């Protein structure tokens, strides 16, 4: 079946995140550290960004690429400079499966410690990165669950002395920059529980295309979230006109479920309600801090026409919800827009069975509407007959109305 939305280039950019495994004494991965990398593969040493800016890029990349794709059900280790610890910038990673690595350049001043305690009350754990002893280290050690020691920088008797100082604290010792597998037996005898480095796994570049929401839509969303009372109707209205934002909301919903009870969503509004305004406010702050381009007008228009046509035609099928039909029509385009297999999207996005089948399947009444809309839109030679048994004349009317609606919504894209 033809699925091409337009002959224009995909309105997507490519994001990359580095990933390196952290293993236990048996060699099993317990988690992955997410690392800043550019599209060219360059790391922090070549970057002119600050620590907070690099963390922001990693968080944005992780959200859009998808944590389930990046780490599965394992722990996420992510570097944090001062800004994240004092909550001057949002952290969108799920508390139940996230370990925040406090960089060695951060000192345990009062504001930092207060921020760490707030984050720990929310469920986050901490690791001390590149740890060496310093005045006031005890305050961080009382907060931490993991201590990472660079075994290339701290050697011989100095390593033994440092470990002895750490022993009174209930922390897990992690040997980082393990470059020679023959070092592992000695490091295990010294008391290290976890291991990271080239001898374990070299960092991997994880890459995905991402939809680019318009700047104006992001600003509108931020304004809607600025008040004390959030207008859910307005939130849903903005998201309905922005496939890029909708995809990110669904990814954020999936991210929030890692380590927690799985709750799938069947409509865009359900995703918003499930996340809650605090999570969405943190997410939009992350979006505003990240410079992105806008989706191409032609492709945005095509996606909106598809979603709206599905919604309008669904009223002719009593068993189909119009809200679910709109979401299914939009989501059905994500595989082409993002260059990601539909099977992968179906397994990673937190969709109800009805919405998943409607967007990616072929047998339910909703799926038949979506398939017919795609065929109609792309000029498939298989028409008619139509799977949904809806008259061609109704498709003509629905698409004319959908086009007018999509033009009015896409007109605000910069």
Secondary structure by P-SEA (a helix, b strand, c coil): cccccccccccbbbbbbbbbbbbcccccccbbbbbbbcccccccccccccaaaaaaaaaaaaaaaccccccccbbbbbbbcccccccccccccccccbbbbbcccccccaaaaaaaaaaaaabbbbbbccccccccaaaaaaaccbbbbccccccaaaaaaaaaaacccbbbbbbcccccccaaaaaaaaccccccccccccbbbbbbbbbbccaaaaaaaaaaaccccccaaaaaaaaaacaaaaaaaaaaaaaaacccbbbbbccaaaaaaaacaaaaaaaaaaaaabbbbbccaaaaaaaaaaaaaaaaaccccccccaaaaaaaaaaaaccccccccaaaaaacccccaaaaaaacccccaaaaaaaaaaaaaacccccccccccccaaaaaaaaaaaaaaaaaaacccc
